[in-house]
């Protein structure tokens, strides 16, 4: 076993969802790497133009179920970034480095007692952590219903539809999916930010499930502004993260 804190994995496949913007990358998985659904990995690459050991690291949630023999990540290209443009250029057979330790607390450990409903609120690639959670049997043991809300700019960014529809088929009325583009009309959904829909109670109306702090648990994952605003709105309604041994009904993950 290597003394390095990371392993060199091989890229197995790359899927481009939106050219120049959104893509997924699948790699081999070391037996040393274990994670709980909702956690993220630190991926590493050498600096642009250099070779050898990785020097740039970024966090990405696993999309795959925890028992899979591969790892899959969903990413957005930040044009002036030093990591994501390189990541987007990788091809099958290339190397990608993965820290042996999984990170993050956006897991079911936050809600050991479960509840009536679990709300998974994401913007952009924040969706990735929830795709892993939806494939976890414990999610459906702990909660009667699961609501996945995905805020994006345009409908073309509503990716992983095959997995989402498979979840709908498997769980029926126990699963509610709310795709929410803000910059174009999409089916009969309102063009509004997640925070606005929470504030005016439309989110609960769309899901046909009350957003009740006594019965519901919420996870937030996405851009920092959404996290800050949603946390404030939800806090005023009785949702709070757990602390000092007290179980909460809100969990938040941010990567930057």
C-alpha positions in Angstrom: 0.0 0.0 0.0 1.4 3.4 -1.0 2.3 6.0 1.6 0.9 8.7 -0.6 -2.3 10.4 0.5 -3.8 10.0 -2.9 -4.1 7.4 -5.7 -3.7 7.8 -9.5 -6.9 6.7 -11.2 -7.5 6.2 -14.9 -10.2 8.1 -16.8 -12.8 5.6 -18.1 -15.2 7.8 -19.9 -16.1 11.5 -20.4 -19.7 12.7 -21.2 -20.2 16.3 -22.4 -23.7 17.6 -21.4 -23.3 21.2 -22.6 -20.3 21.8 -24.8 -17.7 24.1 -23.1 -19.7 24.1 -19.9 -21.0 20.9 -18.3 -19.5 17.5 -18.3 -19.1 14.3 -16.3 -16.0 12.2 -15.9 -15.8 8.6 -14.8 -12.7 7.0 -13.3 -11.4 3.8 -11.8 -11.7 3.5 -8.1 -9.1 2.4 -5.6 -10.3 -0.1 -2.9 -8.8 2.3 -0.4 -11.4 5.0 -1.2 -14.6 4.7 0.7 -17.3 7.3 1.1 -20.8 8.0 2.4 -23.4 9.2 -0.2 -23.4 13.0 -0.2 -19.6 13.3 0.5 -17.1 14.6 -1.9 -13.6 13.7 -3.1 -10.6 16.0 -3.6 -9.4 15.6 -7.2 -5.9 16.6 -8.2 -3.9 17.5 -11.3 -0.5 18.9 -12.0 -0.3 22.6 -12.8 -0.9 23.5 -16.4 2.1 22.7 -18.5 3.8 20.6 -15.9 4.1 16.9 -15.3 4.4 14.7 -12.2 2.7 15.0 -8.8 -0.6 16.8 -8.5 -0.4 20.4 -7.1 -4.0 21.7 -7.7 -6.9 20.2 -5.8 -10.6 20.7 -6.0 -13.7 19.1 -4.4 -16.3 17.2 -6.4 -19.2 15.1 -5.1 -19.5 11.5 -6.2 -22.5 10.9 -8.5 -22.3 7.1 -8.3 -23.7 4.9 -5.6 -21.3 4.1 -2.8 -20.9 0.4 -3.7 -19.9 1.1 -7.4 -16.5 0.0 -8.6 -15.9 3.3 -10.3 -16.2 7.0 -9.4 -18.1 9.6 -11.4 -18.1 13.4 -11.0 -20.2 16.1 -12.5 -18.4 19.4 -13.3 -18.8 22.9 -14.7 -16.0 24.5 -16.7 -14.9 27.8 -15.1 -13.3 29.4 -18.2 -10.6 31.3 -16.3 -10.1 28.6 -13.6 -6.8 26.7 -13.3 -8.5 23.3 -12.6 -11.8 22.7 -14.4 -10.6 23.6 -18.0 -7.8 21.0 -17.5 -10.3 18.4 -16.1 -12.5 19.0 -19.1 -9.7 18.1 -21.5 -9.0 14.7 -20.0 -9.7 11.7 -22.2 -10.1 7.9 -21.5 -6.7 6.5 -20.4 -5.5 9.8 -18.8 -4.7 10.0 -15.1 -6.6 11.8 -12.5 -5.5 11.9 -8.8 -8.0 11.2 -6.0 -7.3 11.9 -2.3 -7.8 8.7 -0.3 -10.0 10.5 2.2 -13.7 11.4 1.5 -14.8 14.8 2.8 -18.0 16.6 3.7 -21.0 16.3 6.0 -23.9 16.3 3.6 -24.9 12.8 4.6 -27.8 11.0 6.2 -25.8 11.0 9.5 -27.4 14.5 10.0 -30.9 13.0 10.2 -30.6 9.6 12.1 -34.3 9.7 13.0 -35.5 10.4 9.5 -38.8 12.1 9.0 -41.8 12.6 6.7 -39.9 14.3 3.9 -36.3 14.9 2.8 -35.8 18.0 0.6 -32.7 18.0 -1.6 -32.2 21.6 -2.9 -29.5 22.1 -5.4 -28.3 24.7 -7.9 -26.1 23.7 -10.9 -23.7 20.9 -10.3 -24.7 20.8 -6.6 -27.1 18.1 -8.0 -24.2 15.6 -7.9 -24.3 14.8 -4.2 -28.0 14.0 -4.3 -27.7 11.6 -7.2 -25.6 9.4 -4.9 -28.1 9.8 -2.0 -31.1 8.9 -4.2 -29.4 5.5 -4.9 -28.9 4.8 -1.2 -31.5 2.4 0.3 -31.2 4.1 3.7 -32.6 7.3 2.2 -35.8 5.6 1.5 -35.9 3.8 4.8 -35.5 7.0 6.8 -38.0 9.2 4.8 -41.5 8.6 3.4 -40.9 11.1 0.6 -37.9 12.7 -1.1 -38.2 16.0 -3.0 -35.4 16.8 -5.5 -35.3 20.5 -6.5 -32.8 21.5 -9.2 -32.3 25.2 -9.9 -30.5 26.0 -13.2 -30.3 28.8 -15.7 -31.4 27.0 -18.8 -33.3 23.7 -19.5 -30.2 22.2 -21.2 -28.6 22.1 -17.8 -31.2 19.7 -16.4 -28.9 16.7 -16.7 -28.9 13.1 -15.5 -32.5 12.7 -16.6 -32.1 9.0 -17.1 -31.1 8.4 -13.5 -33.8 10.7 -12.2 -36.5 9.0 -14.2 -35.3 5.6 -13.0 -35.7 6.9 -9.5 -39.2 8.1 -10.3 -40.1 4.7 -11.8 -38.7 2.8 -8.8 -40.3 5.0 -6.1 -43.4 6.4 -7.7 -45.3 9.0 -5.6 -42.6 8.8 -2.9 -40.3 10.8 -5.2 -40.9 14.3 -6.4 -38.7 16.0 -8.9 -38.9 19.8 -9.5 -36.7 21.0 -12.5 -36.5 24.8 -12.2 -34.8 26.8 -15.0 -34.8 30.6 -14.2 -34.0 32.1 -17.6 -36.5 30.3 -19.9 -39.9 28.7 -19.6 -39.9 25.0 -18.9 -43.2 23.0 -19.0 -45.4 24.5 -16.3 -42.8 25.3 -13.8 -42.3 28.9 -12.5 -39.2 30.9 -13.6 -37.9 31.8 -10.2 -35.0 31.1 -8.0 -35.2 28.5 -5.3 -35.0 31.0 -2.5 -37.9 33.0 -4.0 -40.0 29.8 -4.2 -39.2 28.9 -0.6 -40.1 32.4 0.6 -43.4 32.6 -1.2 -44.3 29.0 -0.3 -44.5 28.0 -4.0 -42.0 25.2 -3.5 -44.2 23.4 -1.1 -47.2 24.0 -3.3 -45.4 22.6 -6.3 -44.3 19.5 -4.4 -47.7 19.2 -2.7 -45.9 18.5 0.5 -45.7 21.0 3.5 -42.3 22.4 4.3 -42.8 21.8 8.0 -39.7 21.9 10.3 -41.4 19.4 12.6 -41.6 16.8 9.8 -39.2 17.8 7.1 -35.4 17.7 6.7 -33.5 19.8 4.1 -30.2 19.6 2.4 -28.7 22.6 0.5 -25.9 22.3 -2.0 -24.9 24.9 -4.7 -23.7 28.4 -5.2 -22.7 30.4 -2.1 -25.4 33.1 -2.6 -28.2 30.5 -2.7 -26.8 28.8 0.4 -26.6 32.0 2.4 -30.1 33.3 1.4 -31.8 29.9 1.7 -30.2 29.3 5.1 -31.5 32.6 6.4 -35.1 32.1 5.0 -35.3 28.6 6.3 -33.8 29.6 9.7 -36.6 32.0 10.2 -39.0 29.1 9.6 -37.5 26.8 12.2 -34.9 24.9 10.2 -31.4 24.7 11.8 -28.3 22.6 11.5 -27.5 20.2 14.3 -24.9 21.2 17.0 -23.6 20.1 20.3 -25.3 16.8 20.2 -28.7 18.2 19.1 -30.1 16.7 15.9 -30.9 19.4 13.3 -33.3 19.4 10.3 -30.9 21.3 7.9 -27.6 20.3 6.3 -25.5 22.5 4.1 -22.5 21.9 1.9 -20.3 24.4 0.1 -17.1 23.8 -1.8 -15.9 27.4 -2.2 
